Amino acid sequence: MIKSQLRARITAAKPYLNGRLAEKILDAIFDEIANTLSRGDRVEIRGFGVLFVKARKARIARNPLTGALVSVKEKKALGFKVGKEMRGRLNKQI
């Protein structure tokens, strides 16, 4: 699902919200999640899951094309742990 599809579903479910307002709400939510993660904090959405930032250490890797050693700098990656309720919903659909 992409953002425009999510906006369309929200406006269909809540007819009192127009498309522009729904998009502003989505933008505000996504901006706040991004700001929280950029500070290094975690975002927990009950029933859905937890988003968190994890650090990846600097390392020496190998270029698969040439075989040359390459230095990879330390960087941060996004992690996600699915919540118990969401895991249950997913497994019942199998």
Backbone as CSV, one residue per row, in Angstrom:
resi,resn,N_x,N_y,N_z,CA_x,CA_y,CA_z,C_x,C_y,C_z
1,MET,0.851,-1.175,0.000,0.000,0.000,0.000,0.895,1.235,0.000
2,ILE,0.545,2.182,-0.821,1.284,3.443,-0.861,0.465,4.528,-0.162
3,LYS,1.105,5.649,0.059,0.498,6.728,0.840,-0.846,7.188,0.270
4,SER,-0.943,7.318,-1.043,-2.210,7.777,-1.640,-3.325,6.759,-1.432
5,GLN,-2.989,5.470,-1.433,-4.000,4.441,-1.170,-4.442,4.492,0.289
6,LEU,-3.512,4.735,1.190,-3.847,4.865,2.597,-4.760,6.071,2.820
7,ARG,-4.423,7.192,2.175,-5.271,8.382,2.272,-6.670,8.091,1.746
8,ALA,-6.769,7.384,0.635,-8.077,7.056,0.059,-8.889,6.167,0.997
9,ARG,-8.245,5.216,1.645,-8.962,4.340,2.580,-9.443,5.111,3.803
10,ILE,-8.625,6.052,4.262,-9.027,6.862,5.412,-10.240,7.718,5.060
11,THR,-10.197,8.370,3.904,-11.325,9.227,3.513,-12.575,8.401,3.230
12,ALA,-12.424,7.160,2.773,-13.592,6.303,2.551,-14.198,5.852,3.877
13,ALA,-13.343,5.568,4.853,-13.822,5.109,6.152,-14.375,6.259,6.997
14,LYS,-13.831,7.440,6.810,-14.246,8.627,7.578,-14.651,9.717,6.602
15,PRO,-15.895,9.704,6.124,-16.314,10.644,5.082,-16.247,12.124,5.482
16,TYR,-16.201,12.409,6.783,-16.104,13.802,7.225,-14.694,14.369,7.040
17,LEU,-13.717,13.516,6.704,-12.361,13.980,6.406,-12.194,14.084,4.894
18,ASN,-11.768,15.254,4.424,-11.485,15.346,2.990,-10.051,14.891,2.729
19,GLY,-9.697,14.729,1.473,-8.393,14.202,1.095,-7.233,15.042,1.591
20,ARG,-7.369,16.362,1.517,-6.280,17.245,1.960,-6.027,17.130,3.450
21,LEU,-7.117,17.078,4.219,-6.968,16.964,5.664,-6.365,15.611,6.032
22,ALA,-6.811,14.558,5.389,-6.254,13.227,5.650,-4.768,13.198,5.311
23,GLU,-4.373,13.846,4.223,-2.960,13.873,3.856,-2.145,14.674,4.866
24,LYS,-2.690,15.782,5.371,-1.983,16.565,6.387,-1.797,15.758,7.667
25,ILE,-2.816,14.977,8.022,-2.724,14.133,9.212,-1.646,13.070,9.022
26,LEU,-1.648,12.414,7.875,-0.630,11.399,7.585,0.765,12.008,7.593
27,ASP,0.924,13.177,6.973,2.229,13.845,6.954,2.708,14.155,8.368
28,ALA,1.790,14.634,9.212,2.154,14.965,10.592,2.589,13.712,11.349
29,ILE,1.881,12.615,11.156,2.231,11.363,11.835,3.592,10.869,11.367
30,PHE,3.801,10.818,10.044,5.068,10.325,9.503,6.235,11.235,9.882
31,ASP,6.014,12.539,9.894,7.071,13.476,10.300,7.461,13.269,11.760
32,GLU,6.473,13.073,12.609,6.765,12.875,14.026,7.496,11.552,14.256
33,ILE,7.109,10.513,13.539,7.817,9.232,13.644,9.267,9.406,13.193
34,ALA,9.476,10.083,12.064,10.833,10.292,11.550,11.667,11.133,12.514
35,ASN,11.080,12.181,13.080,11.804,13.031,14.035,12.180,12.250,15.287
36,THR,11.274,11.434,15.772,11.542,10.639,16.967,12.668,9.646,16.714
37,LEU,12.631,8.973,15.567,13.679,8.007,15.239,15.020,8.693,15.011
38,SER,15.014,9.882,14.417,16.276,10.587,14.165,16.939,11.040,15.466
39,ARG,16.154,11.202,16.534,16.718,11.524,17.852,17.273,10.272,18.541
40,GLY,17.007,9.106,17.959,17.483,7.851,18.540,16.475,7.193,19.458
41,ASP,15.289,7.768,19.565,14.238,7.179,20.402,13.477,6.119,19.617
42,ARG,12.701,5.316,20.305,11.901,4.296,19.638,10.445,4.731,19.567
43,VAL,9.722,4.170,18.610,8.303,4.473,18.424,7.542,3.176,18.623
44,GLU,6.655,3.166,19.609,5.867,1.978,19.904,4.409,2.273,19.600
45,ILE,3.837,1.504,18.697,2.423,1.627,18.359,1.760,0.348,18.847
46,ARG,1.004,0.447,19.914,0.392,-0.725,20.540,-0.456,-1.479,19.530
47,GLY,-0.312,-2.777,19.528,-1.069,-3.622,18.622,-0.470,-3.717,17.236
48,PHE,0.545,-2.912,16.944,1.181,-2.935,15.622,2.629,-3.378,15.720
49,GLY,3.442,-2.617,16.457,4.840,-2.986,16.604,5.683,-1.835,17.098
50,VAL,6.979,-2.075,17.102,7.948,-1.090,17.592,8.963,-0.804,16.493
51,LEU,9.186,0.476,16.215,10.243,0.926,15.308,11.387,1.434,16.170
52,PHE,12.607,1.058,15.817,13.758,1.497,16.594,14.967,1.649,15.677
53,VAL,15.958,2.379,16.173,17.187,2.607,15.424,18.265,1.705,16.016
54,LYS,18.973,1.005,15.151,20.080,0.181,15.626,21.347,0.596,14.888
55,ALA,22.438,0.568,15.605,23.720,0.988,15.036,24.406,-0.211,14.385
56,ARG,24.963,0.025,13.226,25.764,-0.990,12.543,27.218,-0.538,12.634
57,LYS,28.051,-1.397,13.141,29.454,-1.053,13.345,30.189,-0.921,12.017
58,ALA,31.261,-0.139,12.050,32.138,-0.025,10.884,32.787,-1.393,10.651
59,ARG,33.029,-1.724,9.393,33.586,-3.036,9.092,34.318,-3.001,7.760
60,ILE,35.032,-4.037,7.508,35.697,-4.221,6.222,34.872,-5.235,5.444
61,ALA,34.455,-4.860,4.245,33.641,-5.737,3.393,34.405,-6.019,2.109
62,ARG,33.842,-6.853,1.307,34.480,-7.212,0.048,33.558,-6.820,-1.102
63,ASN,34.101,-6.150,-2.120,33.353,-5.818,-3.327,33.120,-7.123,-4.089
64,PRO,31.851,-7.517,-4.287,31.596,-8.811,-4.927,32.032,-8.862,-6.390
65,LEU,32.113,-7.722,-7.034,32.498,-7.699,-8.445,34.011,-7.860,-8.637
66,THR,34.767,-7.096,-7.838,36.224,-7.116,-8.014,36.954,-7.936,-6.961
67,GLY,36.300,-8.189,-5.835,36.956,-8.906,-4.751,37.813,-8.016,-3.867
68,ALA,37.863,-6.713,-4.168,38.680,-5.778,-3.393,38.047,-5.522,-2.029
69,LEU,38.878,-5.284,-1.022,38.389,-4.943,0.310,37.926,-3.490,0.320
70,VAL,36.810,-3.268,0.985,36.204,-1.936,1.052,35.884,-1.636,2.507
71,SER,36.186,-0.420,2.935,35.857,0.013,4.281,34.425,0.559,4.301
72,VAL,33.603,0.005,5.175,32.216,0.458,5.318,32.120,1.214,6.638
73,LYS,31.650,2.452,6.589,31.550,3.291,7.780,30.407,2.824,8.675
74,GLU,30.481,3.240,9.925,29.393,2.975,10.864,28.138,3.693,10.380
75,LYS,27.003,3.049,10.513,25.748,3.690,10.106,24.599,3.180,10.958
76,LYS,23.485,3.858,10.851,22.296,3.484,11.607,21.287,2.855,10.654
77,ALA,20.540,1.892,11.173,19.525,1.209,10.377,18.223,1.184,11.167
78,LEU,17.138,1.060,10.460,15.822,1.003,11.080,15.477,-0.440,11.389
79,GLY,15.009,-0.674,12.592,14.572,-2.002,12.988,13.090,-1.984,13.292
80,PHE,12.453,-3.141,13.152,11.021,-3.254,13.437,10.758,-4.586,14.111
81,LYS,10.000,-4.537,15.189,9.566,-5.758,15.854,8.046,-5.740,15.870
82,VAL,7.458,-6.739,15.266,6.004,-6.802,15.163,5.397,-7.031,16.545
83,GLY,4.254,-6.388,16.780,3.559,-6.528,18.048,2.806,-7.844,18.145
84,LYS,2.475,-8.226,19.362,1.806,-9.496,19.615,0.449,-9.568,18.909
85,GLU,-0.327,-8.493,18.977,-1.652,-8.488,18.343,-1.535,-8.599,16.818
86,MET,-0.600,-7.881,16.225,-0.416,-7.934,14.773,0.071,-9.312,14.352
87,ARG,0.967,-9.889,15.098,1.454,-11.236,14.789,0.299,-12.226,14.807
88,GLY,-0.577,-12.077,15.769,-1.754,-12.959,15.844,-2.679,-12.777,14.648
89,ARG,-2.887,-11.533,14.239,-3.746,-11.263,13.085,-3.147,-11.839,11.804
90,LEU,-1.836,-11.727,11.665,-1.170,-12.246,10.468,-1.224,-13.768,10.411
91,ASN,-1.007,-14.416,11.535,-0.955,-15.867,11.552,-2.324,-16.517,11.401
92,LYS,-3.382,-15.825,11.743,-4.736,-16.369,11.569,-5.137,-16.348,10.103
93,GLN,-4.505,-15.509,9.295,-4.855,-15.398,7.873,-4.172,-16.452,7.031
94,ILE,-3.233,-17.162,7.590,-2.487,-18.163,6.808,-3.356,-19.369,6.540
